[in-house]
Amino acid sequence: MTGPDHGLAGRVVDLPMIAGVPLDLSAQPVPRAGSAEEVAHAMAFIASDASRYVTGTGAAVDGGADA
């Protein structure tokens, strides 16, 4: 038996590759870039037994940008 398929969609994550890039995130509910740690927490949840009843879904880790 295979496990359920999940997706994790990040938006703007504060990593060195975007350092110095001008970003206007003021229109999203959480008006800042996410941290790698915040994305990792979402990934850890999806990979854990705590999500055993979650199936076939995608998690938007985007500060509400797609809300």
PAZAPA-4460 file (N, C-alpha, C; in steps of 0.05 Angstrom, whole numbers, plus 32768, in hexadecimal, padded with zeros to 4 digits):
% residues 67
    n_x    n_y    n_z   ca_x   ca_y   ca_z    c_x    c_y    c_z   seq   type   mol
   8011   7FE8   8000   8000   8000   8000   8012   8019   8000     1      M     A
   800B   802B   7FEF   801B   8044   7FEF   800C   8059   7FFF     2      T     A
   801B   806D   8008   8010   8083   8018   8002   8097   8007     3      G     A
   7FF4   80A9   8014   7FE5   80BE   8005   7FF9   80D2   7FF9     4      P     A
   7FF0   80DF   7FE4   8000   80F3   7FD7   7FFA   810E   7FE3     5      D     A
   800F   811D   7FEA   800C   8138   7FF5   801D   814B   7FE5     6      H     A
   8016   8164   7FE7   8026   8179   7FDB   802A   818F   7FEF     7      G     A
   8040   819C   7FEC   8047   81B3   7FFD   804F   81CA   7FEA     8      L     A
   8041   81DF   7FEB   8046   81F6   7FDA   804F   820E   7FEA     9      A     A
   8068   8214   7FE8   8073   822C   7FF5   8071   8244   7FE2    10      G     A
   8072   825B   7FEC   8071   8273   7FDB   808C   8281   7FDD    11      R     A
   808E   8296   7FEB   80A8   82A4   7FEE   80B4   829C   8008    12      V     A
   80CC   828F   8007   80DA   8285   801E   80F4   8295   8020    13      V     A
   80F9   829F   8038   8111   82AF   803D   812A   829E   803C    14      D     A
   8136   829C   8025   814E   828D   8020   8163   829F   8013    15      L     A
   817D   8298   8015   8192   82A9   8009   818D   82AF   7FEC    16      P     A
   8180   829E   7FDD   817C   82A3   7FC0   8169   82BB   7FBB    17      M     A
   8159   82C3   7FCE   8148   82DB   7FCA   8152   82F3   7FD9    18      I     A
   8169   82F1   7FE6   8174   8308   7FF4   8178   831F   7FE1    19      A     A
   816F   8336   7FE8   8172   834E   7FD8   815D   8351   7FC2    20      G     A
   814B   833D   7FBE   8136   833F   7FAA   8120   8350   7FB6    21      V     A
   8118   8366   7FA9   8102   8376   7FB4   80E7   8367   7FB2    22      P     A
   80DA   8364   7FC8   80C1   8355   7FC9   80AC   8367   7FD6    23      L     A
   8094   8367   7FCB   807D   8375   7FD7   8069   8360   7FE0    24      D     A
   806A   8359   7FF9   8059   8344   8004   8042   8350   8015    25      L     A
   803F   836A   8012   802C   8379   8023   800F   8370   801E    26      S     A
   8009   8365   8008   7FED   835D   8001   7FE5   8342   800D    27      A     A
   7FF8   8332   8016   7FF0   8319   8022   7FEB   831B   803F    28      Q     A
   7FDA   830A   804B   7FD3   830B   8067   7FEB   830B   807A    29      P     A
   8000   82FC   8075   8019   82FD   8084   802D   830A   8072    30      V     A
   8031   8324   8076   8041   8334   8062   805F   8331   8065    31      P     A
   8069   8319   8063   8086   8315   8065   808C   82FA   8057    32      R     A
   80A5   82F6   8051   80AE   82DC   8047   80AD   82C7   805D    33      A     A
   80A7   82AF   8056   80A7   8299   806A   80C4   8291   806F    34      G     A
   80C8   8282   8084   80E2   8278   808B   80E4   825A   8082    35      S     A
   80FC   8251   807E   8100   8235   8077   80F6   8224   808E    36      A     A
   80F9   822D   80A7   80EF   821E   80BE   80D0   821B   80BC    37      E     A
   80C2   822F   80B4   80A5   822D   80B2   809D   8219   809D    38      E     A
   80AB   8218   8087   80A5   8204   8072   80AC   81E8   807D    39      V     A
   80C2   81E6   808B   80CA   81CC   8096   80B6   81C2   80AA    40      A     A
   80A9   81D3   80BA   8095   81CB   80CD   807D   81BF   80BE    41      H     A
   8075   81CC   80A8   805E   81C1   8098   8066   81A6   808C    42      A     A
   807E   81A3   8082   8087   818A   8077   8088   8174   808D    43      M     A
   8091   817B   80A4   8093   8168   80BA   8077   815E   80C2    44      A     A
   8063   8170   80C2   8048   8168   80C8   803D   8155   80B3    45      F     A
   8041   815B   809A   8037   814A   8084   8044   812E   8085    46      I     A
   805D   812D   808D   806C   8114   808F   8067   8105   80A8    47      A     A
   8059   8111   80BB   8056   8104   80D5   803B   80F5   80D8    48      S     A
   8039   80E5   80ED   8020   80D7   80F3   8009   80EA   80F9    49      D     A
   8010   8103   8101   7FFB   8116   8107   7FEA   811C   80EF    50      A     A
   7FF4   8117   80D7   7FE4   811C   80BF   7FD8   8103   80B3    51      S     A
   7FD6   80EE   80C3   7FCD   80D4   80B9   7FB1   80D4   80AD    52      R     A
   7FA1   80E8   80B3   7F86   80E9   80A8   7F84   80FE   8092    53      Y     A
   7F9A   810B   808C   7F9C   811E   8076   7FA5   810E   805D    54      V     A
   7F96   8111   8048   7F9D   8101   8030   7F98   8111   8016    55      T     A
   7FAB   810E   8004   7FA8   8119   7FE9   7FA3   8137   7FE9    56      G     A
   7FB1   8146   7FF8   7FAD   8163   7FFA   7FC7   8172   7FF7    57      T     A
   7FC5   818B   7FF1   7FDD   819C   7FF0   7FDB   81B1   8006    58      G     A
   7FF2   81B7   8012   7FF3   81CB   8026   8001   81E4   801B    59      A     A
   7FF3   81FB   801D   7FFF   8214   8014   800D   8221   802B    60      A     A
   8027   8223   802A   8037   8230   803F   8040   824A   8032    61      V     A
   802D   825E   8033   8031   8276   8023   8029   828F   8030    62      D     A
   8025   828F   804B   801D   82A7   8059   8002   82B2   8051    63      G     A
   7FF2   82A0   8046   7FD7   82A8   803E   7FD5   82B5   8022    64      G     A
   7FEA   82B4   8013   7FEA   82C0   7FF8   7FD5   82B4   7FE6    65      A     A
   7FCF   829B   7FE9   7FBB   828E   7FD8   7FA0   828C   7FE5    66      D     A
   7F9D   8299   7FFC   7F83   8297   800B   7F6D   82A6   7FFD    67      A     A
***
